[in-house]
Every structure is written in structure tokens, then in C-alpha cells.
Amino acid sequence: MTFDAALAAAADEVGLGLEKLLRDMPGEVGAAMRHAATGGKRLRAFLVLESARLHGIDPAQALWPAMAIEAMHAYSLVHDDLPAMDDDDLRRGQPTVHVKWDEATAILAGDALQALAFECAAHPSLAPETRADLTLTLARAAGARGMVLGQAMDIAAETAETPLTIDQITALQAGKTGALFEWSAMAGARMAGADPEPLRQYAQAFGLAFQIADDILDVEGDEARTGKRLQKDGAAGKATFVSLLGLEPARARAAELSETACAALAPYGTKAENLREAARFAISRRS
């Protein structure tokens, strides 16, 4: 299956799975959860499913961590969009949850999606040691040593007296964006009890390349295609890879990181071609 077909298939499968899980969630919070979990490229879920395929994991088993990471990602976007955070009114081409409902509903919907993520990672159909490992590592990736740390650093940077350096932005994004990508790419190896190090190296380069591409899109992207507000970082005077490196050097750095990610997959040979294509897609996307 080609990369495009595999990505579309992953999005369809995980989207349908989440739809079933969320179908009976009651009230306005349930409606907000369904809204938040709809759409998107499902790239993190794709990484879970592809890494599982590399290691011969049953696709039905791999679907649970794939849904877990998408629920966790959806929660992070709901909270990231709140007025106290990035204060965004548009996400995936639709009103953000706090705009469509209110802030309290958005906070609760995000909380519930985070809980759902752990419910999926610890699903009883998975082997006890597998669900324990997936749940523990997801907590670490999403928490105060991972994504939350990166978000806290990002908020602090907005009021810092001096702009962040490249090294500081790299560390920030390793948490805010990279931690969930890393967990996703390593999930298949964890489920198989295999060495996850090649996939860790892949994901670290992949996540940083993805974020640089995001910074480039913020400068020259099309809001109709990205489905979110653009050029907010520049207006806020926030330091980004583009503001510090320049547009073309940032583009070159993203390309270099993409190739680094591809090289990390050498132990898997041609079986990892879709993951290589994902790394190239991460820096060529327009949304």
C-alpha cells in the first residue's frame, strides 16, 4: 500500500473507531468531544499503525494505541486553543470548542478526551504488560516532562525579556510537538517487546522537521487549507525557527531532518518505506 493510501486508510479506521467510542458520550461535553476528535490528518495514529505493522502486530490490537494518541492529541488542541493559552477561534476549518460552546465545556471535553486516551491505551484486549507499558509511557509523553512541559515553556516564552535561542526552541518543541510523535512511532516496538531505539531516533528528527514546517506554514500558508489562523507568531513577536534562521535556511533544516529520520529506519529496510514517505510528507504538506 502506498503512503497516501496508508495514511487515508489509517485516518478512516481511527476516525470510525473514535466515532464508535464517542457515539454515546452524553450531553454537551460528549458533543464537544465528538467535535474535537473529528478531522485532521491522523498522522500520529498512522505512525502507531505503521510501527505496529513493522513488528507484525495484529492491526486490531494496534488500533487501540492509535485511537489513544488521537484522543490525547485532540485534548491537547482543545486546551491549546483556550483563551488562556493560544486563544484560537479556528481549528481544522471549524470553530474551536470554546467558541462553539464555552470555556468550561472546552476544559471538560479536553479532560474527558485525555481520560479516553488512557482508557484506550489500557484496553483489556491488550496483554497486561503491553497496556501497562503503553499507559505509563503515554503519561510521561503527555505530562510535565513532555507535552505539558513544552506548552509551559511556550507560554513563558511569550513574555520573556529576550527571545528564545534555537537550542531553547528545539527543547521546547521536543516536548510540545515531539513527545507525542515519539510515543506514536515507538508504540509498535513496545507492543512487540522489540528495541525501539531506531524509531525513537526517527521520531525525534521527524517531530522537529514537522514543527519547522509548521513555522513555515505560519508564514506562507493558506488559512483555507490549514484550517487555522496563520501569522500569529510573527504578530506576537514570538521566536520561531523561521524568525531565527530565515525562511530558506529553515526549509533546508527541515529537509535535512527529514533525511535524518529516513536514515534512522535503515534496520527495517524496504518495510519502512511508508514511514520514510511520512517524513517527506511532514515537510512538504500545505496544511
Secondary structure, DSSP 8 states (H G I E B T S, - for coil): --HHHHHHHHHHHHHHHHHHHHTT--HHHHHHHHHHTS-S--HHHHHHHHHHHHTT--HHHHHHHHHHHHHHHHHHHHHHTSTTTT--SEETTEE-HHHHS-HHHHHHHHHHHHHHHHHHHT-TTS-HHHHHHHHHHHHHHHSTTTHHHHHHHHHHHHT-SS---HHHHHHHHHHHTHHHHHHHHHHHHHHHT---HHHHHHHHHHHHHHHHHHHHHHHH--HHHH-S--SHHHHHT---HHHHH-HHHHHHHHHHHHHHHHHHTGGGGGGGHHHHHHHHHHHH---
